[in-house]
Amino acid sequence: MKKIQMVDLKGQYNDIKDVVSTSIDNVIENTAFINGPKVHEFQKNLENYLGVKHVIPCANGTDALQIAMMGLGLKPGDEVITADFTFAATVEVIALLNLTPVLVDVNEDDFNIDIEALKKAITPKTKAIVPVHLFGQCANMEAILEIAKAHNLYVIEDNAQAIGTNYTFKDGTKAKAGTIGDVGATSFFPSKNLGAYGDGGAIFTNDDDLAHTIRGIVNHGMYKRYHHDVVGVNSRLDSIQAAVLDAKLPKLDSYNKARQSAAKKYNKAFEAIENIITPELTNGCGENICDTCDCHVFHQYTLKLKNIDRDALVKHLNEKGIPCGVYYPIPLHLQKAYADDRYKESDFPVTNQLVKEVISLPMHTELNDEQIEFITSTIIKFING
Ligand SMILES: *Cc1c(COP(=O)(O)O)cnc(C)c1O
């Protein structure tokens, strides 16, 4: 059996090697390393794919979030609400800009921001909400948009884990994750669903003025050469990464399909195991992953373990050559950098529980049936003793 990896990028590479190599060679031949034509081509192609007016490429997903917040003109002291159960980058940029992060609990079923907790956290100082589409599935955007409208708040989607996912509104219309709020931010970190061969990120918006503002911010606040109208940053997607991403973009839907197919096989294998809760679909797809499923792109395949010794399971899997991950082991409100006297443990019953129960299994586009069967049977044997 092929060695199992948490993320296997080699198979994908073999498949697009020729296109990527030619494209990278062209960038080098043209020496257009920064803001070259390839970056522009990728930007246009991504705008078409997402159905969004503006894509602004930048250096990484963390920058994308930060720049989105700068572009909206958020000011020190403004409160920004986000989920307690996410990667630290989301809250990090809020703190870095001297905004006030307000962490709230998440749902047990889809791990995304809890709408009731979000409502309770709103104060007169609240200026924005950052829903994170965790593990590849959208937060409840319809409810979030309603709340944002009622309280005049910006919505900044952290779409680092959900590129290509569709969100289905109650009336049946669909929109791509990251294009629904005022602004979306994504990451092209190599292991993300659309991954570069280094760092990369992008900001999405349908707002022309905001797009203009952001295009200046990513480039030292310059709107005209050597005229610095606002304080900006240096955050650019380099042309070589754009060449890789532009070669991969036409494959993104098939990559996401491959992930769904692996998730479906995992689900089936664990169907009869009571102590294992498989990922729940909460947006427009029904209960099971079907062939036309577009509501979850499985950046992670994350189980909840009920009354199972997770540490012992992780150890056992590692001994059998099966990698796995715990995303995330500590809620953000308990991280030293983000602790705040305002938080009470009783505000976070779900995240406090999830950090003890979750385990993510290998998930990528190259998993084969033999590997999935070995992973699932090893877990089931462990549970059944
Ligand atoms: C990966 C990730 C980021 C940050 O992206 P980088 O490109 O690594 O800076 C932000 N938010 C979430 C939820 C992520 O998973």
The ligand as a MOL file (V3000), in Angstrom:
LIG
                    3D

  0  0  0     0  0            999 V3000
M  V30 BEGIN CTAB
M  V30 COUNTS 15 15 0 0 0
M  V30 BEGIN ATOM
M  V30 1 C -4.9880 28.7360 6.6320 0
M  V30 2 C -5.9300 29.6230 7.3200 0
M  V30 3 C -5.6990 31.0050 7.4310 0
M  V30 4 C -4.3880 31.6650 7.0910 0
M  V30 5 O -3.8880 31.4430 5.8380 0
M  V30 6 P -2.2970 31.6070 5.5720 0
M  V30 7 O -2.2290 31.6150 4.0810 0
M  V30 8 O -1.6310 30.4330 6.1780 0
M  V30 9 O -1.8630 32.8870 6.1530 0
M  V30 10 C -6.6930 31.7900 7.9950 0
M  V30 11 N -7.8410 31.2590 8.4410 0
M  V30 12 C -8.0880 29.9400 8.3790 0
M  V30 13 C -9.3770 29.4220 8.8950 0
M  V30 14 C -7.1380 29.0770 7.8350 0
M  V30 15 O -7.3950 27.7690 7.7870 0
M  V30 END ATOM
M  V30 BEGIN BOND
M  V30 1 1 1 2
M  V30 2 1 2 3
M  V30 3 2 2 14
M  V30 4 1 3 4
M  V30 5 2 3 10
M  V30 6 1 4 5
M  V30 7 1 5 6
M  V30 8 2 6 7
M  V30 9 1 6 8
M  V30 10 1 6 9
M  V30 11 1 10 11
M  V30 12 2 11 12
M  V30 13 1 12 13
M  V30 14 1 12 14
M  V30 15 1 14 15
M  V30 END BOND
M  V30 END CTAB
M  END
